[in-house]
Amino acid sequence: MTYRYILRLSRIRDKEKITVEAWPSRKELATPAEHRRPSFIIGSLSGQRTNYVYFMVKELVNKYGAKKTKTGLTLRFPEKEIQAIVEAYRLGLMLTALSKAKNESQADSIIRYLEGCTAEEIWFWTSKYLGIIKRDTQSEKVIKALTVLAS
């Protein structure tokens, strides 16, 4: 695998933030811009809505284990396990979609949809959001389509 996926849960001054990042798997694969920085961030969420995904984060921490840091937890998803990578992308997409949701009912619909979708749907929506399938696709339009589909 060319990336290793990391979940970061941090709490600074009573503000919580959850992020799913993709890092180069080896230093040789990293570009100069990727030294000490992730290659890309799959999803990020901060504030009150982090409560919506705690059940999923807790489940992943119990399943894969996490390292305690000064400000929170860091979970490294197993690199060779496809199911772990799917879970990283699922959570990242969920974080991004929840950060763009307009109201609580839309957030609930997004969670229900993303919990139940297949790995192929996760790959599709995440690749659309990150601009892998079509470079000129706007991420806001992808999240809007995802929320419409979830409703």
N, CA, C and O atoms as a GROMACS GRO file, in nm:
protein
  604
    1MET      N    1   0.084  -0.118   0.000
    1MET     CA    2   0.000   0.000   0.000
    1MET      C    3   0.089   0.125   0.000
    1MET      O    4   0.195   0.126   0.061
    2THR      N    5   0.045   0.227  -0.068
    2THR     CA    6   0.125   0.349  -0.076
    2THR      C    7   0.094   0.446   0.038
    2THR      O    8   0.169   0.541   0.060
    3TYR      N    9  -0.015   0.424   0.109
    3TYR     CA   10  -0.051   0.512   0.220
    3TYR      C   11  -0.074   0.432   0.347
    3TYR      O   12  -0.108   0.314   0.344
    4ARG      N   13  -0.054   0.500   0.458
    4ARG     CA   14  -0.097   0.448   0.587
    4ARG      C   15  -0.199   0.548   0.640
    4ARG      O   16  -0.181   0.669   0.628
    5TYR      N   17  -0.302   0.496   0.698
    5TYR     CA   18  -0.415   0.579   0.739
    5TYR      C   19  -0.414   0.594   0.890
    5TYR      O   20  -0.396   0.497   0.964
    6ILE      N   21  -0.436   0.717   0.935
    6ILE     CA   22  -0.428   0.749   1.077
    6ILE      C   23  -0.553   0.826   1.118
    6ILE      O   24  -0.596   0.919   1.050
    7LEU      N   25  -0.609   0.785   1.231
    7LEU     CA   26  -0.722   0.855   1.292
    7LEU      C   27  -0.667   0.933   1.411
    7LEU      O   28  -0.600   0.876   1.497
    8ARG      N   29  -0.695   1.061   1.416
    8ARG     CA   30  -0.653   1.144   1.528
    8ARG      C   31  -0.776   1.200   1.597
    8ARG      O   32  -0.865   1.259   1.535
    9LEU      N   33  -0.779   1.180   1.727
    9LEU     CA   34  -0.884   1.236   1.810
    9LEU      C   35  -0.815   1.327   1.910
    9LEU      O   36  -0.733   1.280   1.990
   10SER      N   37  -0.847   1.455   1.907
   10SER     CA   38  -0.779   1.549   1.997
   10SER      C   39  -0.879   1.638   2.068
   10SER      O   40  -0.988   1.667   2.017
   11ARG      N   41  -0.839   1.679   2.185
   11ARG     CA   42  -0.920   1.771   2.264
   11ARG      C   43  -0.827   1.880   2.316
   11ARG      O   44  -0.739   1.855   2.398
   12ILE      N   45  -0.849   2.001   2.267
   12ILE     CA   46  -0.769   2.116   2.310
   12ILE      C   47  -0.865   2.224   2.357
   12ILE      O   48  -0.950   2.271   2.282
   13ARG      N   49  -0.850   2.262   2.483
   13ARG     CA   50  -0.936   2.365   2.544
   13ARG      C   51  -1.084   2.334   2.523
   13ARG      O   52  -1.160   2.420   2.478
   14ASP      N   53  -1.122   2.214   2.555
   14ASP     CA   54  -1.262   2.168   2.544
   14ASP      C   55  -1.317   2.169   2.403
   14ASP      O   56  -1.438   2.161   2.384
   15LYS      N   57  -1.231   2.179   2.304
   15LYS     CA   58  -1.274   2.168   2.165
   15LYS      C   59  -1.222   2.036   2.110
   15LYS      O   60  -1.102   2.010   2.110
   16GLU      N   61  -1.314   1.954   2.064
   16GLU     CA   62  -1.278   1.822   2.013
   16GLU      C   63  -1.268   1.824   1.862
   16GLU      O   64  -1.342   1.894   1.793
   17LYS      N   65  -1.172   1.744   1.813
   17LYS     CA   66  -1.153   1.734   1.668
   17LYS      C   67  -1.117   1.591   1.634
   17LYS      O   68  -1.034   1.529   1.700
   18ILE      N   69  -1.180   1.539   1.529
   18ILE     CA   70  -1.151   1.405   1.479
   18ILE      C   71  -1.108   1.420   1.334
   18ILE      O   72  -1.175   1.487   1.255
   19THR      N   73  -0.996   1.358   1.299
   19THR     CA   74  -0.942   1.369   1.164
   19THR      C   75  -0.895   1.232   1.117
   19THR      O   76  -0.837   1.156   1.194
   20VAL      N   77  -0.919   1.201   0.990
   20VAL     CA   78  -0.865   1.080   0.926
   20VAL      C   79  -0.770   1.129   0.817
   20VAL      O   80  -0.810   1.200   0.725
   21GLU      N   81  -0.643   1.088   0.829
   21GLU     CA   82  -0.538   1.136   0.739
   21GLU      C   83  -0.474   1.020   0.664
   21GLU      O   84  -0.475   0.906   0.711
   22ALA      N   85  -0.420   1.050   0.548
   22ALA     CA   86  -0.344   0.953   0.470
   22ALA      C   87  -0.200   1.003   0.461
   22ALA      O   88  -0.175   1.113   0.413
   23TRP      N   89  -0.106   0.921   0.507
   23TRP     CA   90   0.036   0.953   0.506
   23TRP      C   91   0.107   0.858   0.410
   23TRP      O   92   0.062   0.745   0.391
   24PRO      N   93   0.218   0.901   0.350
   24PRO     CA   94   0.295   0.808   0.267
   24PRO      C   95   0.342   0.691   0.353
   24PRO      O   96   0.382   0.710   0.468
   25SER      N   97   0.336   0.569   0.298
   25SER     CA   98   0.372   0.451   0.378
   25SER      C   99   0.522   0.443   0.406
   25SER      O  100   0.564   0.384   0.506
   26ARG      N  101   0.603   0.502   0.317
   26ARG     CA  102   0.748   0.505   0.339
   26ARG      C  103   0.800   0.643   0.307
   26ARG      O  104   0.739   0.716   0.228
   27LYS      N  105   0.912   0.680   0.367
   27LYS     CA  106   0.971   0.812   0.343
   27LYS      C  107   1.009   0.832   0.198
   27LYS      O  108   1.002   0.943   0.146
   28GLU      N  109   1.050   0.724   0.132
   28GLU     CA  110   1.091   0.735  -0.008
   28GLU      C  111   0.976   0.776  -0.099
   28GLU      O  112   0.998   0.835  -0.205
   29LEU      N  113   0.854   0.745  -0.059
   29LEU     CA  114   0.737   0.777  -0.141
   29LEU      C  115   0.686   0.919  -0.120
   29LEU      O  116   0.604   0.968  -0.197
   30ALA      N  117   0.734   0.984  -0.016
   30ALA     CA  118   0.685   1.117   0.017
   30ALA      C  119   0.749   1.223  -0.073
   30ALA      O  120   0.868   1.219  -0.102
   31THR      N  121   0.666   1.317  -0.114
   31THR     CA  122   0.718   1.432  -0.188
   31THR      C  123   0.770   1.533  -0.086
   31THR      O  124   0.741   1.520   0.033
   32PRO      N  125   0.846   1.632  -0.129
   32PRO     CA  126   0.895   1.733  -0.033
   32PRO      C  127   0.782   1.802   0.045
   32PRO      O  128   0.802   1.839   0.161
   33ALA      N  129   0.667   1.819  -0.016
   33ALA     CA  130   0.554   1.882   0.053
   33ALA      C  131   0.491   1.789   0.158
   33ALA      O  132   0.419   1.836   0.246
   34GLU      N  133   0.518   1.660   0.149
   34GLU     CA  134   0.457   1.563   0.239
   34GLU      C  135   0.545   1.527   0.359
   34GLU      O  136   0.506   1.442   0.439
   35HIS      N  137   0.660   1.588   0.372
   35HIS     CA  138   0.743   1.562   0.490
   35HIS      C  139   0.678   1.628   0.612
   35HIS      O  140   0.655   1.748   0.614
   36ARG      N  141   0.649   1.546   0.711
   36ARG     CA  142   0.585   1.591   0.835
   36ARG      C  143   0.442   1.641   0.815
   36ARG      O  144   0.386   1.708   0.903
   37ARG      N  145   0.384   1.610   0.701
   37ARG     CA  146   0.245   1.646   0.672
   37ARG      C  147   0.177   1.528   0.604
   37ARG      O  148   0.242   1.450   0.534
   38PRO      N  149   0.046   1.514   0.624
   38PRO     CA  150  -0.023   1.407   0.551
   38PRO      C  151  -0.031   1.437   0.402
   38PRO      O  152  -0.028   1.553   0.360
   39SER      N  153  -0.041   1.331   0.322
   39SER     CA  154  -0.059   1.349   0.178
   39SER      C  155  -0.192   1.415   0.149
   39SER      O  156  -0.203   1.504   0.066
   40PHE      N  157  -0.295   1.369   0.221
   40PHE     CA  158  -0.426   1.431   0.211
   40PHE      C  159  -0.508   1.394   0.334
   40PHE      O  160  -0.479   1.295   0.402
   41ILE      N  161  -0.608   1.474   0.360
   41ILE     CA  162  -0.699   1.449   0.473
   41ILE      C  163  -0.830   1.400   0.414
   41ILE      O  164  -0.894   1.468   0.334
   42ILE      N  165  -0.869   1.280   0.455
   42ILE     CA  166  -0.994   1.223   0.404
   42ILE      C  167  -1.113   1.296   0.463
   42ILE      O  168  -1.206   1.331   0.391
   43GLY      N  169  -1.110   1.319   0.593
   43GLY     CA  170  -1.220   1.389   0.656
   43GLY      C  171  -1.182   1.446   0.790
   43GLY      O  172  -1.090   1.396   0.856
   44SER      N  173  -1.252   1.549   0.831
   44SER     CA  174  -1.224   1.614   0.957
   44SER      C  175  -1.354   1.673   1.011
   44SER      O  176  -1.438   1.721   0.936
   45LEU      N  177  -1.369   1.667   1.143
   45LEU     CA  178  -1.489   1.720   1.207
   45LEU      C  179  -1.450   1.774   1.343
   45LEU      O  180  -1.373   1.711   1.416
   46SER      N  181  -1.502   1.890   1.378
   46SER     CA  182  -1.476   1.944   1.511
   46SER      C  183  -1.604   2.002   1.567
   46SER      O  184  -1.698   2.032   1.494
   47GLY      N  185  -1.606   2.017   1.698
   47GLY     CA  186  -1.721   2.075   1.764
   47GLY      C  187  -1.818   1.972   1.817
   47GLY      O  188  -1.781   1.857   1.844
   48GLN      N  189  -1.944   2.013   1.831
   48GLN     CA  190  -2.048   1.930   1.891
   48GLN      C  191  -2.081   1.805   1.812
   48GLN      O  192  -2.119   1.702   1.869
   49ARG      N  193  -2.068   1.812   1.681
   49ARG     CA  194  -2.109   1.697   1.599
   49ARG      C  195  -2.014   1.578   1.613
   49ARG      O  196  -2.045   1.470   1.563
   50THR      N  197  -1.903   1.596   1.680
   50THR     CA  198  -1.815   1.481   1.703
   50THR      C  199  -1.885   1.375   1.786
   50THR      O  200  -1.850   1.257   1.780
   51ASN      N  201  -1.985   1.416   1.864
   51ASN     CA  202  -2.062   1.320   1.944
   51ASN      C  203  -2.132   1.216   1.857
   51ASN      O  204  -2.155   1.104   1.901
   52TYR      N  205  -2.167   1.254   1.732
   52TYR     CA  206  -2.237   1.163   1.642
   52TYR      C  207  -2.153   1.042   1.604
   52TYR      O  208  -2.207   0.935   1.578
   53VAL      N  209  -2.022   1.057   1.599
   53VAL     CA  210  -1.936   0.950   1.550
   53VAL      C  211  -1.855   0.882   1.660
   53VAL      O  212  -1.772   0.796   1.630
   54TYR      N  213  -1.879   0.919   1.787
   54TYR     CA  214  -1.803   0.855   1.894
   54TYR      C  215  -1.822   0.704   1.898
   54TYR      O  216  -1.727   0.631   1.926
   55PHE      N  217  -1.943   0.656   1.868
   55PHE     CA  218  -1.968   0.513   1.869
   55PHE      C  219  -1.876   0.442   1.770
   55PHE      O  220  -1.824   0.334   1.798
   56MET      N  221  -1.858   0.503   1.654
   56MET     CA  222  -1.774   0.443   1.551
   56MET      C  223  -1.627   0.451   1.588
   56MET      O  224  -1.552   0.356   1.568
   57VAL      N  225  -1.585   0.564   1.642
   57VAL     CA  226  -1.446   0.581   1.685
   57VAL      C  227  -1.413   0.484   1.797
   57VAL      O  228  -1.307   0.422   1.797
   58LYS      N  229  -1.504   0.470   1.891
   58LYS     CA  230  -1.483   0.378   2.005
   58LYS      C  231  -1.470   0.234   1.956
   58LYS      O  232  -1.387   0.158   2.005
   59GLU      N  233  -1.554   0.197   1.860
   59GLU     CA  234  -1.550   0.064   1.802
   59GLU      C  235  -1.414   0.038   1.733
   59GLU      O  236  -1.356  -0.069   1.748
   60LEU      N  237  -1.366   0.136   1.659
   60LEU     CA  238  -1.237   0.123   1.590
   60LEU      C  239  -1.120   0.117   1.688
   60LEU      O  240  -1.026   0.041   1.668
   61VAL      N  241  -1.127   0.196   1.795
   61VAL     CA  242  -1.022   0.193   1.897
   61VAL      C  243  -1.019   0.056   1.965
   61VAL      O  244  -0.911   0.002   1.989
   62ASN      N  245  -1.135   0.001   1.995
   62ASN     CA  246  -1.140  -0.133   2.055
   62ASN      C  247  -1.089  -0.240   1.959
   62ASN      O  248  -1.026  -0.336   2.002
   63LYS      N  249  -1.115  -0.223   1.832
   63LYS     CA  250  -1.077  -0.323   1.732
   63LYS      C  251  -0.927  -0.318   1.699
   63LYS      O  252  -0.862  -0.422   1.690
   64TYR      N  253  -0.872  -0.196   1.681
   64TYR     CA  254  -0.734  -0.183   1.634
   64TYR      C  255  -0.637  -0.129   1.739
   64TYR      O  256  -0.516  -0.136   1.721
   65GLY      N  257  -0.689  -0.076   1.847
   65GLY     CA  258  -0.602  -0.019   1.949
   65GLY      C  259  -0.559   0.121   1.910
   65GLY      O  260  -0.557   0.156   1.792
   66ALA      N  261  -0.523   0.201   2.009
   66ALA     CA  262  -0.482   0.339   1.984
   66ALA      C  263  -0.372   0.377   2.082
   66ALA      O  264  -0.358   0.319   2.189
   67LYS      N  265  -0.296   0.476   2.041
   67LYS     CA  266  -0.188   0.526   2.125
   67LYS      C  267  -0.233   0.658   2.185
   67LYS      O  268  -0.284   0.746   2.115
   68LYS      N  269  -0.214   0.671   2.315
   68LYS     CA  270  -0.252   0.793   2.383
   68LYS      C  271  -0.146   0.900   2.360
   68LYS      O  272  -0.026   0.872   2.372
   69THR      N  273  -0.188   1.021   2.327
   69THR     CA  274  -0.098   1.133   2.305
   69THR      C  275  -0.128   1.241   2.408
   69THR      O  276  -0.217   1.224   2.492
   70LYS      N  277  -0.056   1.352   2.402
   70LYS     CA  278  -0.078   1.462   2.497
   70LYS      C  279  -0.219   1.517   2.488
   70LYS      O  280  -0.280   1.552   2.589
   71THR      N  281  -0.270   1.526   2.368
   71THR     CA  282  -0.400   1.590   2.348
   71THR      C  283  -0.514   1.494   2.316
   71THR      O  284  -0.629   1.538   2.305
   72GLY      N  285  -0.488   1.365   2.301
   72GLY     CA  286  -0.595   1.272   2.268
   72GLY      C  287  -0.546   1.134   2.233
   72GLY      O  288  -0.466   1.076   2.306
   73LEU      N  289  -0.594   1.081   2.121
   73LEU     CA  290  -0.561   0.946   2.076
   73LEU      C  291  -0.518   0.947   1.930
   73LEU      O  292  -0.561   1.031   1.851
   74THR      N  293  -0.431   0.851   1.896
   74THR     CA  294  -0.392   0.829   1.758
   74THR      C  295  -0.407   0.682   1.727
   74THR      O  296  -0.353   0.597   1.798
   75LEU      N  297  -0.481   0.651   1.623
   75LEU     CA  298  -0.504   0.513   1.582
   75LEU      C  299  -0.444   0.494   1.443
   75LEU      O  300  -0.476   0.568   1.350
   76ARG      N  301  -0.358   0.395   1.430
   76ARG     CA  302  -0.303   0.359   1.298
   76ARG      C  303  -0.378   0.238   1.246
   76ARG      O  304  -0.378   0.132   1.308
   77PHE      N  305  -0.442   0.256   1.133
   77PHE     CA  306  -0.514   0.145   1.073
   77PHE      C  307  -0.412   0.047   1.015
   77PHE      O  308  -0.310   0.090   0.960
   78PRO      N  309  -0.437  -0.084   1.026
   78PRO     CA  310  -0.345  -0.182   0.968
   78PRO      C  311  -0.332  -0.162   0.817
   78PRO      O  312  -0.432  -0.150   0.746
   79GLU      N  313  -0.208  -0.158   0.769
   79GLU     CA  314  -0.183  -0.125   0.628
   79GLU      C  315  -0.224  -0.235   0.531
   79GLU      O  316  -0.264  -0.205   0.418
   80LYS      N  317  -0.216  -0.358   0.571
   80LYS     CA  318  -0.242  -0.469   0.480
   80LYS      C  319  -0.387  -0.517   0.482
   80LYS      O  320  -0.424  -0.604   0.403
   81GLU      N  321  -0.468  -0.462   0.570
   81GLU     CA  322  -0.606  -0.507   0.585
   81GLU      C  323  -0.701  -0.417   0.505
   81GLU      O  324  -0.719  -0.300   0.539
   82ILE      N  325  -0.760  -0.471   0.402
   82ILE     CA  326  -0.851  -0.394   0.318
   82ILE      C  327  -0.972  -0.344   0.398
   82ILE      O  328  -1.016  -0.231   0.379
   83GLN      N  329  -1.024  -0.427   0.485
   83GLN     CA  330  -1.141  -0.386   0.565
   83GLN      C  331  -1.107  -0.267   0.654
   83GLN      O  332  -1.191  -0.180   0.673
   84ALA      N  333  -0.988  -0.262   0.708
   84ALA     CA  334  -0.946  -0.149   0.790
   84ALA      C  335  -0.938  -0.021   0.707
   84ALA      O  336  -0.974   0.087   0.754
   85ILE      N  337  -0.890  -0.033   0.586
   85ILE     CA  338  -0.880   0.083   0.497
   85ILE      C  339  -1.020   0.132   0.459
   85ILE      O  340  -1.044   0.253   0.452
   86VAL      N  341  -1.110   0.040   0.434
   86VAL     CA  342  -1.249   0.077   0.404
   86VAL      C  343  -1.309   0.152   0.524
   86VAL      O  344  -1.379   0.252   0.506
   87GLU      N  345  -1.282   0.104   0.645
   87GLU     CA  346  -1.334   0.170   0.764
   87GLU      C  347  -1.275   0.310   0.780
   87GLU      O  348  -1.344   0.402   0.825
   88ALA      N  349  -1.148   0.326   0.745
   88ALA     CA  350  -1.085   0.459   0.751
   88ALA      C  351  -1.154   0.554   0.653
   88ALA      O  352  -1.187   0.667   0.690
   89TYR      N  353  -1.177   0.509   0.531
   89TYR     CA  354  -1.244   0.592   0.432
   89TYR      C  355  -1.390   0.618   0.471
   89TYR      O  356  -1.440   0.728   0.450
   90ARG      N  357  -1.457   0.519   0.526
   90ARG     CA  358  -1.597   0.535   0.568
   90ARG      C  359  -1.606   0.644   0.675
   90ARG      O  360  -1.691   0.733   0.667
   91LEU      N  361  -1.518   0.636   0.776
   91LEU     CA  362  -1.520   0.735   0.882
   91LEU      C  363  -1.481   0.872   0.828
   91LEU      O  364  -1.543   0.972   0.865
   92GLY      N  365  -1.381   0.879   0.744
   92GLY     CA  366  -1.339   1.007   0.688
   92GLY      C  367  -1.450   1.073   0.607
   92GLY      O  368  -1.473   1.194   0.619
   93LEU      N  369  -1.517   0.995   0.525
   93LEU     CA  370  -1.629   1.048   0.446
   93LEU      C  371  -1.743   1.092   0.537
   93LEU      O  372  -1.807   1.195   0.512
   94MET      N  373  -1.768   1.016   0.642
   94MET     CA  374  -1.872   1.052   0.737
   94MET      C  375  -1.838   1.184   0.807
   94MET      O  376  -1.926   1.268   0.826
   95LEU      N  377  -1.713   1.201   0.845
   95LEU     CA  378  -1.671   1.325   0.911
   95LEU      C  379  -1.691   1.445   0.820
   95LEU      O  380  -1.743   1.548   0.862
   96THR      N  381  -1.651   1.430   0.695
   96THR     CA  382  -1.665   1.539   0.599
   96THR      C  383  -1.812   1.572   0.574
   96THR      O  384  -1.850   1.689   0.573
   97ALA      N  385  -1.892   1.471   0.553
   97ALA     CA  386  -2.034   1.493   0.526
   97ALA      C  387  -2.105   1.556   0.646
   97ALA      O  388  -2.190   1.644   0.629
   98LEU      N  389  -2.069   1.512   0.766
   98LEU     CA  390  -2.131   1.571   0.885
   98LEU      C  391  -2.090   1.716   0.905
   98LEU      O  392  -2.167   1.797   0.956
   99SER      N  393  -1.968   1.749   0.865
   99SER     CA  394  -1.924   1.888   0.879
   99SER      C  395  -2.000   1.981   0.784
   99SER      O  396  -2.010   2.101   0.810
  100LYS      N  397  -2.054   1.926   0.676
  100LYS     CA  398  -2.129   2.006   0.578
  100LYS      C  399  -2.280   1.997   0.595
  100LYS      O  400  -2.355   2.070   0.530
  101ALA      N  401  -2.327   1.907   0.683
  101ALA     CA  402  -2.471   1.890   0.702
  101ALA      C  403  -2.534   2.017   0.758
  101ALA      O  404  -2.476   2.083   0.845
  102LYS      N  405  -2.652   2.050   0.708
  102LYS     CA  406  -2.718   2.175   0.747
  102LYS      C  407  -2.797   2.165   0.877
  102LYS      O  408  -2.809   2.263   0.951
  103ASN      N  409  -2.852   2.046   0.904
  103ASN     CA  410  -2.932   2.030   1.026
  103ASN      C  411  -2.913   1.889   1.082
  103ASN      O  412  -2.844   1.806   1.024
  104GLU      N  413  -2.976   1.865   1.195
  104GLU     CA  414  -2.959   1.738   1.266
  104GLU      C  415  -3.022   1.620   1.192
  104GLU      O  416  -2.967   1.510   1.193
  105SER      N  417  -3.136   1.641   1.128
  105SER     CA  418  -3.200   1.530   1.057
  105SER      C  419  -3.116   1.490   0.935
  105SER      O  420  -3.107   1.371   0.903
  106GLN      N  421  -3.055   1.586   0.870
  106GLN     CA  422  -2.967   1.556   0.758
  106GLN      C  423  -2.843   1.479   0.808
  106GLN      O  424  -2.797   1.386   0.742
  107ALA      N  425  -2.792   1.518   0.922
  107ALA     CA  426  -2.677   1.448   0.981
  107ALA      C  427  -2.712   1.304   1.015
  107ALA      O  428  -2.633   1.213   0.990
  108ASP      N  429  -2.831   1.282   1.071
  108ASP     CA  430  -2.876   1.146   1.102
  108ASP      C  431  -2.889   1.061   0.977
  108ASP      O  432  -2.850   0.944   0.976
  109SER      N  433  -2.944   1.119   0.872
  109SER     CA  434  -2.959   1.047   0.745
  109SER      C  435  -2.823   1.008   0.687
  109SER      O  436  -2.806   0.897   0.638
  110ILE      N  437  -2.728   1.099   0.694
  110ILE     CA  438  -2.594   1.072   0.643
  110ILE      C  439  -2.531   0.956   0.719
  110ILE      O  440  -2.472   0.866   0.659
  111ILE      N  441  -2.543   0.958   0.850
  111ILE     CA  442  -2.483   0.852   0.932
  111ILE      C  443  -2.546   0.717   0.896
  111ILE      O  444  -2.474   0.619   0.877
  112ARG      N  445  -2.679   0.712   0.887
  112ARG     CA  446  -2.746   0.586   0.854
  112ARG      C  447  -2.706   0.535   0.717
  112ARG      O  448  -2.683   0.415   0.699
  113TYR      N  449  -2.697   0.624   0.620
  113TYR     CA  450  -2.660   0.583   0.485
  113TYR      C  451  -2.517   0.531   0.481
  113TYR      O  452  -2.492   0.423   0.426
  114LEU      N  453  -2.423   0.605   0.538
  114LEU     CA  454  -2.282   0.566   0.529
  114LEU      C  455  -2.250   0.442   0.613
  114LEU      O  456  -2.156   0.369   0.581
  115GLU      N  457  -2.326   0.420   0.719
  115GLU     CA  458  -2.305   0.297   0.797
  115GLU      C  459  -2.342   0.174   0.717
  115GLU      O  460  -2.279   0.069   0.730
  116GLY      N  461  -2.444   0.186   0.635
  116GLY     CA  462  -2.496   0.070   0.563
  116GLY      C  463  -2.446   0.051   0.422
  116GLY      O  464  -2.476  -0.051   0.360
  117CYS      N  465  -2.371   0.146   0.368
  117CYS     CA  466  -2.331   0.129   0.228
  117CYS      C  467  -2.213   0.033   0.213
  117CYS      O  468  -2.139   0.006   0.307
  118THR      N  469  -2.200  -0.015   0.093
  118THR     CA  470  -2.098  -0.114   0.062
  118THR      C  471  -1.961  -0.047   0.048
  118THR      O  472  -1.951   0.076   0.039
  119ALA      N  473  -1.858  -0.128   0.045
  119ALA     CA  474  -1.722  -0.077   0.027
  119ALA      C  475  -1.708  -0.006  -0.107
  119ALA      O  476  -1.639   0.096  -0.116
  120GLU      N  477  -1.773  -0.057  -0.209
  120GLU     CA  478  -1.766   0.005  -0.342
  120GLU      C  479  -1.825   0.146  -0.341
  120GLU      O  480  -1.771   0.236  -0.404
  121GLU      N  481  -1.937   0.164  -0.268
  121GLU     CA  482  -1.996   0.296  -0.258
  121GLU      C  483  -1.904   0.392  -0.183
  121GLU      O  484  -1.892   0.509  -0.219
  122ILE      N  485  -1.841   0.342  -0.080
  122ILE     CA  486  -1.746   0.425  -0.004
  122ILE      C  487  -1.632   0.470  -0.094
  122ILE      O  488  -1.595   0.587  -0.095
  123TRP      N  489  -1.574   0.374  -0.170
  123TRP     CA  490  -1.465   0.408  -0.262
  123TRP      C  491  -1.512   0.513  -0.364
  123TRP      O  492  -1.442   0.611  -0.391
  124PHE      N  493  -1.631   0.492  -0.418
  124PHE     CA  494  -1.684   0.583  -0.520
  124PHE      C  495  -1.699   0.724  -0.464
  124PHE      O  496  -1.645   0.820  -0.520
  125TRP      N  497  -1.772   0.737  -0.353
  125TRP     CA  498  -1.800   0.870  -0.299
  125TRP      C  499  -1.673   0.939  -0.250
  125TRP      O  500  -1.658   1.060  -0.268
  126THR      N  501  -1.583   0.865  -0.191
  126THR     CA  502  -1.459   0.927  -0.143
  126THR      C  503  -1.372   0.971  -0.260
  126THR      O  504  -1.313   1.079  -0.256
  127SER      N  505  -1.364   0.889  -0.363
  127SER     CA  506  -1.283   0.927  -0.479
  127SER      C  507  -1.343   1.047  -0.551
  127SER      O  508  -1.270   1.132  -0.603
  128LYS      N  509  -1.475   1.056  -0.555
  128LYS     CA  510  -1.539   1.174  -0.613
  128LYS      C  511  -1.508   1.297  -0.527
  128LYS      O  512  -1.474   1.403  -0.579
  129TYR      N  513  -1.520   1.282  -0.395
  129TYR     CA  514  -1.496   1.394  -0.304
  129TYR      C  515  -1.350   1.443  -0.313
  129TYR      O  516  -1.325   1.563  -0.314
  130LEU      N  517  -1.256   1.350  -0.319
  130LEU     CA  518  -1.114   1.386  -0.324
  130LEU      C  519  -1.069   1.428  -0.463
  130LEU      O  520  -0.956   1.474  -0.479
  131GLY      N  521  -1.155   1.413  -0.563
  131GLY     CA  522  -1.122   1.455  -0.698
  131GLY      C  523  -1.038   1.357  -0.776
  131GLY      O  524  -0.964   1.396  -0.866
  132ILE      N  525  -1.047   1.230  -0.741
  132ILE     CA  526  -0.969   1.127  -0.810
  132ILE      C  527  -1.036   1.086  -0.940
  132ILE      O  528  -0.968   1.069  -1.041
  133ILE      N  529  -1.168   1.071  -0.940
  133ILE     CA  530  -1.241   1.028  -1.059
  133ILE      C  531  -1.248   1.141  -1.161
  133ILE      O  532  -1.217   1.121  -1.278
  134LYS      N  533  -1.289   1.257  -1.118
  134LYS     CA  534  -1.302   1.371  -1.208
  134LYS      C  535  -1.244   1.492  -1.136
  134LYS      O  536  -1.299   1.538  -1.035
  135ARG      N  537  -1.136   1.542  -1.185
  135ARG     CA  538  -1.059   1.646  -1.117
  135ARG      C  539  -1.137   1.776  -1.093
  135ARG      O  540  -1.116   1.843  -0.992
  136ASP      N  541  -1.227   1.812  -1.184
  136ASP     CA  542  -1.296   1.939  -1.169
  136ASP      C  543  -1.425   1.929  -1.087
  136ASP      O  544  -1.501   2.026  -1.080
  137THR      N  545  -1.450   1.815  -1.025
  137THR     CA  546  -1.567   1.798  -0.941
  137THR      C  547  -1.550   1.879  -0.813
  137THR      O  548  -1.446   1.869  -0.747
  138GLN      N  549  -1.649   1.957  -0.778
  138GLN     CA  550  -1.643   2.035  -0.655
  138GLN      C  551  -1.687   1.949  -0.538
  138GLN      O  552  -1.789   1.880  -0.545
  139SER      N  553  -1.609   1.952  -0.430
  139SER     CA  554  -1.637   1.868  -0.314
  139SER      C  555  -1.773   1.902  -0.252
  139SER      O  556  -1.840   1.814  -0.200
  140GLU      N  557  -1.814   2.028  -0.257
  140GLU     CA  558  -1.943   2.067  -0.201
  140GLU      C  559  -2.058   1.999  -0.276
  140GLU      O  560  -2.157   1.959  -0.214
  141LYS      N  561  -2.044   1.986  -0.408
  141LYS     CA  562  -2.147   1.919  -0.487
  141LYS      C  563  -2.156   1.771  -0.453
  141LYS      O  564  -2.265   1.714  -0.451
  142VAL      N  565  -2.041   1.710  -0.428
  142VAL     CA  566  -2.039   1.568  -0.392
  142VAL      C  567  -2.109   1.547  -0.259
  142VAL      O  568  -2.191   1.456  -0.246
  143ILE      N  569  -2.079   1.630  -0.161
  143ILE     CA  570  -2.143   1.618  -0.029
  143ILE      C  571  -2.292   1.648  -0.039
  143ILE      O  572  -2.372   1.584   0.028
  144LYS      N  573  -2.329   1.744  -0.123
  144LYS     CA  574  -2.471   1.775  -0.142
  144LYS      C  575  -2.542   1.655  -0.203
  144LYS      O  576  -2.652   1.620  -0.161
  145ALA      N  577  -2.481   1.592  -0.302
  145ALA     CA  578  -2.541   1.473  -0.364
  145ALA      C  579  -2.552   1.360  -0.263
  145ALA      O  580  -2.650   1.286  -0.261
  146LEU      N  581  -2.451   1.346  -0.182
  146LEU     CA  582  -2.452   1.242  -0.079
  146LEU      C  583  -2.563   1.266   0.023
  146LEU      O  584  -2.630   1.171   0.064
  147THR      N  585  -2.583   1.389   0.063
  147THR     CA  586  -2.690   1.419   0.159
  147THR      C  587  -2.829   1.400   0.097
  147THR      O  588  -2.922   1.359   0.166
  148VAL      N  589  -2.843   1.431  -0.032
  148VAL     CA  590  -2.970   1.409  -0.099
  148VAL      C  591  -2.998   1.259  -0.107
  148VAL      O  592  -3.111   1.214  -0.083
  149LEU      N  593  -2.896   1.182  -0.140
  149LEU     CA  594  -2.911   1.037  -0.150
  149LEU      C  595  -2.943   0.976  -0.012
  149LEU      O  596  -3.018   0.880  -0.003
  150ALA      N  597  -2.886   1.034   0.094
  150ALA     CA  598  -2.908   0.982   0.228
  150ALA      C  599  -3.047   1.012   0.281
  150ALA      O  600  -3.098   0.940   0.367
  151SER      N  601  -3.109   1.119   0.231
  151SER     CA  602  -3.242   1.160   0.283
  151SER      C  603  -3.352   1.068   0.241
  151SER      O  604  -3.468   1.089   0.277
   0.00000   0.00000   0.00000
